[in-house]
Amino acid sequence: RAEHAMDSRTGIWQLRRLVVQHCTWGGSSAGAREFVEKALPEWKKRFPQIPVEVVVRKNRHPHLHGEYRNGREKQIGIKNEDAEGVTTYMDFLAQQWGGKHSAIMHTGRRIESKAQSVNGTWTPLLNRPSQSQ
């Protein structure tokens, strides 16, 4: 699955850097702390080409911050996630190319309906059959 993060034309990994920010004592950071202590070394073995920085920020909710070669940055909040959930989000960021999320992008297609819609001011005579019929 890791091959999806590589540009198919150039063979260059798109994620330049990944930052894991968490708090040392906050309850919402428990899963992030567990991930850093237990699962991060294994994750680094799977993705040795991606530098991971761990930043401790007191009194802040944990989040992941990915920086891509195209200059785009993505942040994902991992508040109250367990270590497995953090691993899933890390994999997600590693396998992206840095573009906008396709789920929130507008496709640009027109939506057509078979029912007529009112474009303008409504009047009671609008849908009345014409006299010539």
Phi, psi and omega in degrees: 000338183291341183291346180288341182277353182264140177292123185292337180277320187251341182075022181255133176292137186273331179280117183276322186202147180228130181243131175251115179250133180208171179256151183282339183230348184294142180295328181287347180262005184301316180293323178293319177296317178297320178299314182297319184284321189249317190263339183298318178301322178291321179296321179295330176292325179286327182232069183291342182279351182255115177288133180244129178246133178254122182241128177263122178235116182291143175059033178230146175289150183283151174203162176254145182225115180252136178243129186251162182296334180277005177093350181280150177234144177231137177238140178228125176284134181240031179300129177063017175277147173277176184299324179293321177294322177296319178299319179299315179292325177297316178299319180300312180294323181292332185263009178265160178258355176103004178278178176293154177295128183293337180291335182251000178280145176278132184281339178086359179282143175280143175262122182248143181235147177281340178275140178289145176247156180272120175245090182137193182283132180280141173227158181296338182271003189297312184260014180285135178299146182286158183290336186285348183280000000 
